[in-house]
Amino acid sequence: MNNKQNDKKIAAGQPTNLSLEGMHGSVNIPSSQSGFWKQWKAFVGPALLISVGYMDPGNWGTDLQGGAQFKYGLLWVVGVASLMAIFMQVISARLGVVTGKDLAQCCRDWYPRWTRWPNWLLSELAIGACDLAEVLGSAVALNLLFHIPLLWAVIITGLDVLILLALQRYGMRTIEAIVLLLVATIAVCYFIEIFILPQTQPGFLEMSRAFFNPGFRKTGMLFVTIGIIGATVMPHNLYLHSALVQSRKLQKDEASMKQAVRFNTIDSTVALSIAFFVNAAILVLAAMVFFGKDSIIMPGGKTVIFGGETDWIRVAYLTLAPLLGTAAASTLFAIALLASGQSSTITGTLAGQVVMEGFMHWRLQPWVRRLITRALAIIPAVLIIGTRGNSSVNDLLTLSQVVLAMQLPFAMFPLLQFTSSKKHMGKWKNGWFLLIAGWGSAILITLMDIYGLPDSLVTAWHIITGG
């Protein structure tokens, strides 16, 4: 179907290209008279896929840095960032349920024609940057677990296209089940780290005081806060969530719409609360192990110094075992990191498909789409790691977060504009609470991104040029 035919259908109020067409409406929904648990079971899943973007390797570095430098002092920031993420994802899901379109399709249909190309290119850039973080997370985990050279580990991650292609053949529910297994792996690893290993059991009373007594009491707290919040809300998740909710066979009568909005809100809240606990656990682990230390002497006599340029993901793996006296600590950390990278890469591929089909109405075979997305991430990683070595991993993660921060307003503000409009949403437009929570979150995130942007751009330029 060409663009002119689609535009005629839009003008006539007829449905156009579907989001994730092979999975659209593939999960049946029980009637609104069914019991709560039966309905919830049918709706649960889309937000779980979204939640992995909130505990991906890009978040790990900032959480580890926050705990190592300020102990529990920034735990409340993780909570605030997670709360803002819940607001934005609830609104994204509502857009998909009510309009039957994803955010990319809405931008295409309701904004001037000339905006399609720049919006699509910016979205692709953000997805490539996010995928870069997943590539690096998975590659570092393979390097740490199996001692594969990092450059080769990056190249190996390109083969996960085969995993996703195999999963897509079995439908949305299979993908959701695999991601649930990966998320559960992350959660179990950190549960063992925090609650089972005696060396890392935290002081829960001290944690509670820090959580409910927010503030910036030390120099540098604000900078790390910007990093934590900036790494939390992901632009591609706003496009993807509005598409994933349409994998359910939704009806358009009022009772069914109310049911769908309600259960997608519950799904988003539960899934992102899990993501909050994972991020909080990462920060707490770093607080217990690294806070108050400037360096550590490894068993072989090598000294690892902690500082502003520390690659906290690699340092955490290398130092957890000698600091805690058990090899299990480092192994659990690396397994969780690998699960994080692999689960995030699945959702990144789906997001790439959504924005390409939504903005441009181009359809590619899944393996072609996956190779394009992965190439955008692997090529810069191979080039920079190949020329500068393993120490460049932290720089690449920083670069990916800068790109994501720059793209985020271009996803948040259209989402809020559409969902606040009675013309587009009817009676389901955002109420006063979501209006305040959504716009407040978007403005705060954008202001923080702007505040940190000059330093971030300088850092990004140094990374790109090798300065």
RAVEN-V868855 format. One record per residue. RES is the residue in three letters. PSI is psi in whole degrees, 0 to 359 (999 if undefined). Layout:
BEGIN
res={RES:RES}
psi={PSI:PSI}
END
This chain:
BEGIN
res={MET:ASN:ASN:LYS:GLN:ASN:ASP:LYS:LYS:ILE:ALA:ALA:GLY:GLN:PRO:THR:ASN:LEU:SER:LEU:GLU:GLY:MET:HIS:GLY:SER:VAL:ASN:ILE:PRO:SER:SER:GLN:SER:GLY:PHE:TRP:LYS:GLN:TRP:LYS:ALA:PHE:VAL:GLY:PRO:ALA:LEU:LEU:ILE:SER:VAL:GLY:TYR:MET:ASP:PRO:GLY:ASN:TRP:GLY:THR:ASP:LEU:GLN:GLY:GLY:ALA:GLN:PHE:LYS:TYR:GLY:LEU:LEU:TRP:VAL:VAL:GLY:VAL:ALA:SER:LEU:MET:ALA:ILE:PHE:MET:GLN:VAL:ILE:SER:ALA:ARG:LEU:GLY:VAL:VAL:THR:GLY:LYS:ASP:LEU:ALA:GLN:CYS:CYS:ARG:ASP:TRP:TYR:PRO:ARG:TRP:THR:ARG:TRP:PRO:ASN:TRP:LEU:LEU:SER:GLU:LEU:ALA:ILE:GLY:ALA:CYS:ASP:LEU:ALA:GLU:VAL:LEU:GLY:SER:ALA:VAL:ALA:LEU:ASN:LEU:LEU:PHE:HIS:ILE:PRO:LEU:LEU:TRP:ALA:VAL:ILE:ILE:THR:GLY:LEU:ASP:VAL:LEU:ILE:LEU:LEU:ALA:LEU:GLN:ARG:TYR:GLY:MET:ARG:THR:ILE:GLU:ALA:ILE:VAL:LEU:LEU:LEU:VAL:ALA:THR:ILE:ALA:VAL:CYS:TYR:PHE:ILE:GLU:ILE:PHE:ILE:LEU:PRO:GLN:THR:GLN:PRO:GLY:PHE:LEU:GLU:MET:SER:ARG:ALA:PHE:PHE:ASN:PRO:GLY:PHE:ARG:LYS:THR:GLY:MET:LEU:PHE:VAL:THR:ILE:GLY:ILE:ILE:GLY:ALA:THR:VAL:MET:PRO:HIS:ASN:LEU:TYR:LEU:HIS:SER:ALA:LEU:VAL:GLN:SER:ARG:LYS:LEU:GLN:LYS:ASP:GLU:ALA:SER:MET:LYS:GLN:ALA:VAL:ARG:PHE:ASN:THR:ILE:ASP:SER:THR:VAL:ALA:LEU:SER:ILE:ALA:PHE:PHE:VAL:ASN:ALA:ALA:ILE:LEU:VAL:LEU:ALA:ALA:MET:VAL:PHE:PHE:GLY:LYS:ASP:SER:ILE:ILE:MET:PRO:GLY:GLY:LYS:THR:VAL:ILE:PHE:GLY:GLY:GLU:THR:ASP:TRP:ILE:ARG:VAL:ALA:TYR:LEU:THR:LEU:ALA:PRO:LEU:LEU:GLY:THR:ALA:ALA:ALA:SER:THR:LEU:PHE:ALA:ILE:ALA:LEU:LEU:ALA:SER:GLY:GLN:SER:SER:THR:ILE:THR:GLY:THR:LEU:ALA:GLY:GLN:VAL:VAL:MET:GLU:GLY:PHE:MET:HIS:TRP:ARG:LEU:GLN:PRO:TRP:VAL:ARG:ARG:LEU:ILE:THR:ARG:ALA:LEU:ALA:ILE:ILE:PRO:ALA:VAL:LEU:ILE:ILE:GLY:THR:ARG:GLY:ASN:SER:SER:VAL:ASN:ASP:LEU:LEU:THR:LEU:SER:GLN:VAL:VAL:LEU:ALA:MET:GLN:LEU:PRO:PHE:ALA:MET:PHE:PRO:LEU:LEU:GLN:PHE:THR:SER:SER:LYS:LYS:HIS:MET:GLY:LYS:TRP:LYS:ASN:GLY:TRP:PHE:LEU:LEU:ILE:ALA:GLY:TRP:GLY:SER:ALA:ILE:LEU:ILE:THR:LEU:MET:ASP:ILE:TYR:GLY:LEU:PRO:ASP:SER:LEU:VAL:THR:ALA:TRP:HIS:ILE:ILE:THR:GLY:GLY}
psi={127:173:323:321:319:317:324:321:321:314:327:0:19:155:144:205:139:149:132:61:319:339:354:126:27:350:119:147:130:164:160:348:352:164:160:311:325:319:314:319:324:325:335:137:302:316:333:316:322:322:333:334:343:358:35:172:335:333:334:316:315:321:316:318:317:316:320:322:327:16:240:7:335:17:324:330:319:320:315:317:319:322:317:323:319:314:312:322:326:317:320:315:320:318:313:319:312:315:340:15:154:172:322:317:320:316:319:314:330:354:162:150:324:343:348:309:307:322:317:315:319:320:318:321:317:319:320:320:319:319:330:318:321:319:311:319:311:319:317:319:316:320:317:321:320:4:30:133:139:321:316:326:322:316:321:325:338:339:350:353:326:325:311:320:320:320:319:334:337:4:173:320:324:316:315:321:319:316:321:318:318:318:319:323:314:312:317:318:315:330:316:316:316:320:338:310:119:335:342:18:117:169:103:330:317:321:317:318:315:321:320:10:70:158:168:89:350:152:135:349:319:320:314:326:315:319:317:312:320:331:358:296:123:131:322:334:330:324:316:317:319:340:319:325:340:359:345:143:83:143:159:7:161:319:318:321:316:319:314:317:316:310:330:329:316:315:314:317:315:312:318:340:323:316:322:314:325:312:320:321:321:315:317:319:315:322:317:325:320:338:134:0:139:338:172:141:120:162:327:359:352:138:126:118:134:136:190:333:14:135:90:330:311:318:319:315:314:330:346:316:308:328:325:349:19:131:337:327:312:321:315:319:313:322:316:320:318:317:322:313:318:321:321:327:331:312:329:321:315:321:320:320:319:313:325:314:325:311:318:348:31:136:127:156:141:322:328:315:318:318:323:310:314:325:322:332:319:320:308:326:315:316:312:317:322:327:332:351:185:336:348:356:313:321:318:321:318:316:318:322:326:314:317:319:323:329:334:312:329:346:319:311:320:319:313:323:313:315:348:359:125:330:318:330:346:223:349:9:161:132:183:323:311:329:309:312:316:306:322:316:314:317:317:315:317:317:319:320:317:318:318:356:315:310:322:319:321:315:315:319:318:323:313:318:349:20:999}
END
